[in-house]
Amino acid sequence: MQPHPRPIIYLQQRFAPGAAPACSPPACGHRPHPTTPPGVFVASPSRPVRDIHAAPVPANPAAQSGPRFVRILVAVLAVMVLAVSGAGWATVGRISEDIKSDSALHLGEEIAGGGGAMKAPVHGEAADGATDILLVGSDSRADAQGNPLTPEEIAMLRAGDEQNDNTDTIMVIRVPNDGSSATAISIPRDTYIHDPKMGNLKINGVYSSYKAAKATQLVEQGVTDQQTIDEKSTEAGRAALIRAISRLTGVTVDHYAEIGLLGFVLLTDAVGGVDVCLNNAVYDEFSQADFPAGVQTLGGPDALSFVRQRHGLPRGDLDRITRQQAFMASLVNKVLSNGTLSSPAKLSSLADAVRRSVIIDQGWDIMGFANQLQNLAGGKVKFATIPVTSIDGVGDYGESVVTVSVPEIHAFFKTLLGSQSPSPSPTAPTTTEAPRKTLEVHTLNATTTSGLAGRVAGAVKNMGYPIGEIGNAPDGLYTYSQVLADDTTDPDVIALAKDLGGLPVEQAQSLEPGEAVIAVADDYTGPKSDEPLSADGTTGTGTPSVIGQPGEAPAPPTTPVIDGGGNGPRCVN
């Protein structure tokens, strides 16, 4: 397509409110905040966060005593590493056929703004140097096959009858391409983030917010089949969480695994219990944790109480995370022991536990992943927590939050590659490369940061795209960054969105074939977003590097790294 100069007002008129915008409410982000009263809405991302001068009075503990459980990453990881023995190979092979899979998760390509699923990278050949797996805990009263738990199983969980859709346990497993190590990074459930459509919220509310919004949308569209509503809304929640984690961590999520409540108990019992160590005796009526100090072996239900306690701990949820990690490290060590690997009964129980409680993405080659990890020893399986700036921050509505610096988290994940360098991308642009696309790209600035559209357009030009118009978007038109095109399946459009850090692609029928518009909003984190902090404390995109108001207490020290080796469990609070 030949460039044809037009005044920028032409683009503005084509995308003015009422002129077939790329999306319309509620899809553009004006949804009720999941933690706010009815009638209170999250404003657009450009809305200044209101000042809060004091932390709110803590809520009644009884009101917060709902289920807060670990959903164990080792439910997947431990079974994978069974490849160290012949019996393990047989077990992994059988499990790979039985595990429930979700074919609707568009990993990698969806995060990059594409419209379809991307073929999973060959294990050990990830372009960014590592395979990254998102592990999520679900508060479900059904197993992975959709069968309701029995009353006896529910009682065993000590979780009550009600469930919620919050994802209170979120981890990312990073496995470098050489398979030499595996690090599981915990993300505190109260981590405060900015979401392009939902505004500012805790990370554990992303899944439930998008699930609820999708369910409402389906009902409004006339869908009445409850199973369809449940399946489609769950898919929307999972996809949104994958995108949020990718933005927060700076990594491409290659695989997804979801673990149900029952899986934790079954896995613990399958290996004959797990050893833990407490610095002090504890009693907590909410989690039913009642344990003496010192080393002890816990079965499934007691182990669940051990890892869910957060009341009465010095660092609250961070200490709970440390407990989870210490428990998982001990479980890894137990699974890798000869007593487990040589026991057909234990291997069979492990297989049954995973089959009943684990959901993974359909493109995950479990046998290939097991092969990548076949030489992994317990001491090379480590557990860590993302760096945080405060644990007593305040959110937009006065809620207690954990504040983080996104650039610090991105840097943290890069350090986990060690001396290994990411594989060069076959499509990585260079400044001397001739234009590799015929797509004409226009750029609109929807932020208050002067010159940002020009900087982004310069980066796009260096990528090899012809540049069209550059200007400002009408106020309030774009609440999140996006790429607009007539054909959202155009490979050039998908590649552009990916090159910009994973922007969503929206349809705009008023555009002609062969052209696209980049709308740069306050949430933009792609090329040219890593400018030094300006005088107003923003990252150069208009989005603060830290969302929410940090607390007055100093940032907690980095949580110690725990590994799956050693001769005994790590003692914790």
N, C-alpha and C positions, 0 to 999 in steps of 0.2 A: 504493500500500500504506500502510495506517495504521500509524504507529509503535506498538509495544506494548512497554512497559517490562518488562525481565526482569533478574534479577540477573546480573552479569557472570560468575558461576560457571557459568551456563547455557552461555554461549559457550565457556568453558574446557572444560566437559565434552564439548561437541559436537566439539571439536577436540583432545581429549586423545589421547595416544599410544594407538594401537590402535583409535581410533574414526574410521576412514576419513580419515586425514590427507590433505592436498592432494597430497602426493607421498611416496614411500617410497624408501629406499635401493635402488639406487644413485642414483636421480634427485635426491635431496635433498642431494647434495654430498659423501658419504663415499666418494670415489673415490681411488685411488692417485694421488699426485702424480707428474707425468710425469718428474720428475728424481730421484725418491727410489727407494731399493732396494725390492725386493718385500717386501710386508708392512708397509711404512710408509705410513700414511694421513694425509691432510690433515685436521686437526681442523676443527670448525665455526668460522665466522668469529668467534664469541665467545671462542675460545681465545686467551689472551694469547700474543703472540709471544715466544719464549724469548730471553733475553739472550745476545748473542754479543759477547765482549770483544775479539776480535781478528779481523782479516780472515783468511780461509783462505789456505793456501799455494797459489799459482797452479797450475793443472793443467798437466800436460805439454803443451806446445804441439802436439805431434804428435797428441794425442788430440782437439784442438780444431780440427784443420786441415780439417774437412769443408767442403762448399760454403757460401760466404758471399757471395751474389751480389746485385747490384742488379737489381731487376725494374722496369723503367723506366716511370715515369708518362708520359713523353712518347710511349711506344708508343701511348697513346690520345690524349693531349693534342695531340701534334704533328700527328697526322692530322686531328684536329678543326679545327685552325686552317688547314688547307688551303682553307678556305672563302674565303680572300682572293683566290682566282682562279677563273676558270671551270673550269679543269682540275681544280682542287681540289674543286669542287662535285661533279663527276662521280665523282671518286675516293671522296669521302666517301659519296656515294649508293650506290656499289657495295659499299663496305666495310660499310655499315650492314645490307646484306642477307646478308653472308657471315660476320660475326663470330659466334662461338659465344656463346649466351646461356644464362643459368640462370634458369628460371622459378620456381624454388623459393625465391628470396630475397625475403623479405617486408620490404622496406625501409620505413623510416618507421613504419608501423603496427606491425610486429613489435617494434621497439624500444620502442614505446609500450605494449607488452603485448597487442596485438591478436592475433587468431587468423588473419588473412588479409592478403593483399597490399593495399597502399594504392596508389591510382593516383599515379604520379609527378607532382610539381608541374610546372606549366608553367614552362619555362625562363625565368628572370628574374622569377619571382613566388614564390620560396620564402618561407614565412612568417617564417623566422628571418633573412631578409636576404641569404642566400647559398645557392648550390647547393654541397653538400659531397659529394665523391667519394672513396671509399676505394679506394686503389690498393695491391694486395698482390702480392708476388713469390712464385711457387711454384717449388719445387725439383723440377720434373717432368721425367721422361725420356720424356714423350709430348707431342704438340702439342695445341692446343686442341680438335681434333676427336677426340682419343683415340687417334691413331695413334702407335705407338712411334717414337722417333727412330732413325735409322739408326746403325750403329756409327761411321760417319764423322762424323755430326753430334755424337754424344756425345763423341768424341775432340776435336772442335773446341771444345767447351765447357770442356775441361780440368777437369772436375768429378768424374771417377771414375764408377764404375758404380752406387754406392749413392746413394739419395736419402732425404731425411727430409721430414717434414710441417711442420717449423717455418717460420714466415713471418718470415724475417730482415729483410726490407725491407717496411716499412709506411709509407705516406704518406697524408695527407688533402689533397686539392686543394680550396681554398675559392675560389669564384668569386662575388663580390657580384652582386646581381640586375642591376645596370646593366652588367655585362660589361666593366667598365673595367680589370680586372686579374685575375690568377690567382696564387694563392700555394700552393705545394706544401710542406706541413709534414711533415718527417721525424719519425718516432717511433723512438728507439733500440730495438733488438731486446731489450735487457736491461732495459727499463723495468719496474719492479716494481709490480704492481697487485693489487687484491683482486677476485676473481671470486666472485659469490654461491654458485656450486655447487662450484667447484674450489679455493677458498681463495686463498692468496697464491701468485702465480707470475709469471714473466716474460711480457710481452705476446706474445712470439713463440711461446709454448707454448699459447696459448688454442686456436688452430685445431686443433693436433694432439691436445690433450687431449680436446676434445669429439668430434673425429673418431674417436679410438680408443674412447671411451666408447660412442658410437653404434654402432660396428661390433660391439663386445662385446654390446651390448644386442640387436642384430639376430640375432646368432648364437644367443644364449640363447633368443630367441623362435622359433628353428627356421628362420630364413632361410638358405638354402644357396647361392643364386645370387650369385656373387662380384660381378658387375656391379651388382646391386641394392645389395649391401652397400657397395660403393665409392661409388656415387652418393649414397645416403642419408647415409652417414657424412660425405662431403665437404660435402654441403648443411648438415649440422649444424655442422661446423667453421666454415664461412663465416658462418652465421647468428650463432654465438657470438662470432666476432671482430667482426662488425658491432656487436653489443650492447656488447662491451667497449670498442671505440673510442668509441662514443657516450657511455658513462659517463665515460671518461677525458677527452674533449675538451669535452663539454657541447654538442655539435652533433648534429643529426639527420642521419644518413648517408642521402643521397638516391640515390646510385648507387654501384655496386660494379664494379671492374674487376680482373681477375687476369691477371698477365703471366707467361708461362713463360720458362725459361732461354733457349730458342732465340730468342725474340723480341728479346732484347738484341743478340745477334750479328747477326741479320738486319736489324734497323733501322739499326745502325751501318754495315753494309756497303751498305745500300740508298741511303744519302746520300753514299757515297763516303768514309767515314771521318769522324772527329770530332777536332778540335784540342783538346789539353790542354796544361797547363803545370805542371811540377813545380819546387818550390823547390830540391830536392836530388835527386841520383841515388838510385835505390832498387833493392834486390834482395830478393826474398822467395821462398823455395823453396816455401812452401805454396800461394801464389796464382799462382806463376810470373810475378810482376811483376818485370821487369828492364828499367828505363828510365833514360835519362840525364836530367839536369836540363834545364829549359828547355821551349820550345814544340815539340810534335811532333804528328803526325797518326796516330791509331791506328785500325786495322781492328777488326772484330768480336771475334775471340778475344783480341787484346792489350787491347782496351778492357775486356773482361770481367775480365782479370787486374788491370787498373788500378783498377777500382772495387771489387774484392773484397778487396784487401789490407787487413789490419788489424794484423798483427804488425809491430812495429818502428816504429809511428807514435806521435808524442808523446801524442796524446789517444785512442789506440786506436780504438774504434768510432765516436767522434764525428768523428775525422779521416776515417774511411772514409765517413761520411755526407757530410762536406763535399766529398770527392772525387766522390761520386755526384752531388751537387747541381751542382758545377762542370761535370761532364760533361754533365748534362742541360741546363743553361743553354746550353752550347755547341751541343748538338744542336738545341735549339729555334731558336737563331740560324741554324743551318745549314738546318733545314727551312724556315724563313721566308725564306731567301734566294732570289733569282730563279733561281739555278742549279738548285735543287731543284724549285721550283714550275713551272718552264718545261720540265722534262725528263720526257717521258712514260715513259721507262724507269725513272727514279727513283720516280716516282709509282706505277708498277706494282709495283715492288719493295717500296715501303712498304705498299701494299695487301696484298701477299702475306704480308709479315711480320706484319701485324696479324691477318690471317685465320688464320694458323697458330699464333699464340701468345697471343691475347687472348680472355678470357671476360668478358662483361659481364652486368648484370642485364637481364632481358627487357624491362622497361618503359622503358629508356633510349632516348629519341628523339635519336639522334646528329645528325640533320640540324638539329633545333631547337637542340641544344647548339652545333653549329658556327656557326649563325646568330648565337647570342648572343656568340660570340667572334670574329666576322668582322673587327672592327676592332682586335683585340688585337695589339699590337706586341711584339717580343722583350723590350724593356725593361720591359714591364708583366707579364712572367711571372717571378715571384720564387720563391726557394727558401729555406726557413728550417727551424729545428729547434725542437721544443718546449723550454721552459725546464726545466732539471733542477736538483735540489738537491745531488746528488753523483753521481760516476761510479764510486766505489769503495765503494758500500754493501754490506751483507750481508743475505741473505735468511734465511728461516726455517731452512734446512738448511745454512747456511754458504756458499751460493753467492754469487758476485760479482754485484751487481745495480746498476742505475741507479735512484736514488730520485728521485721527483718530488712536487710539491705539486699536487694536483688542482685546488684553487681557482685557483692561479696559471695553470694550463693553460687553464682555462675563461676566465679574463680575457684571456689571450693570444689566444685564437681570436676573442673579441669585438672586439679591436683591429683585426683584419684586415678589418673592414667599413668602416674609415675613417670618413668623415663620414656614411655612409649608415646609416639607422636600419632595424631590422627591420620588416617589414610587420606591422601589428596583426593578431593572430589573430582570426578571426570568432567564436571560441568563448571568447575570453579572459574570465574571470570578473571581476566587480567586487564590491566589498563591499556595494553598494546593489542589486545585481541580485536579483530574486526567484528562488526555487529553480527551476532549469531542468530538474531531474531529479526523478523520483519514487523513485529508488533510495535505500533506507535503508542507511546506511553505519555499520558498527561498526569500532572501531579497537582493536587489541591491541599492546601494547608488548613486543617480544621482545628489547629491549636492556637494558643496565644503566643507561641514562640516564633518570633520574627525570623524569616529566612529558612525555616526548616524544610519547606517544600523544595526550595532551590538546592539545599544540601542533599536531600534524598534523590532529587532528579539527577544530580551530579553522580551519585553512587550508581544509579540505574544506567546512566550513560556509560560508565566504566564497565558495567556488566555486559554491554553490547546491545542495548535496546535503543532504538531511535527515540528521541525526546520530542514531545509535542508541547502543549501549553503548560505553563507553570503559574499558579496564582493561589488566591485564598478561597476557601469554601464559604458559602453562606453560613451565618451564625446558626448553630444548633442543628445543622443538617446531619452531621456525622457524629455519632457518639462513640464510635470505635473505629480503629483503622481497618481498611479493607481494600480489596482490589475489585473494581467493577468492570464487567465485560458483558457483551451480548451472549456469548457462548462460554459458559463456565467450565466446559470440558475441553476447551482449547488448550493443547499442551503448552503453548507459549504463555498463556495466562497462568496456568498452574505453575510453570517454572518461575514466572515473575513473582508470584505470591510466595513461593518457597525461598527465592533469593532474598526476599524482604523479611525473612525471619519467621515465616509461617503465618501470613495474613489470611483471613477467610476470603473466599471469592464469592461475590454477590452478583446477581444478574441485574443488568440495566439494559432493557431492550432499546433504549434510545441511542445507544452506542452502535457504531457501525462495525462490521466484521474487520478484524485486524487492528483494533484500537482498544485501549484499556485506560482506566483512570485509577490512580492511587489516591485514596483519601487518607491523609496522615492525621490521626487524632491523638488525644492525650496518652493513649495506652501504647503508642508505637515504641517498639524495642529493637527494630531492625537496624540496618546499616545507617550510620550517622547519628544513632541514638546514644552512643557511648561518649558523648562530649563531656568535658569536665563540668562539675557542678557550677551552675551560674549563681549570680548573687541572690536569686530568689530561692535557692535550695533545690532546684529541679535538675533533672538529668539532661536537659536540653530538649526534651520532648514535651515538657509541661507536666509530666507525671513525676511526683516526688520519688526519690530513690528509696524512701521508707514510707509506707502507707500507714496512716493512723498516727496518733500522738504517742511517742515513746514515753515510758514511765520514768519516774524519777530515780528508781533504783538503778545502780550500774548494771551493765550487761553481764549476765552470768558467765563464768569461765567456761571454756569449751568443754563439752562433755567428753570424758575419756573414751578412747577407742577400745572396744571390747572385741576379742577374737574367740574363735571356736576351738582353740588349742588349750594347752595347759593341763595340769593334773587335777584341777578342782574348779568349782564354780567361783565366779567373782562375787565377793561380798558387796551388797548394795544396801541403800536405805530402805 
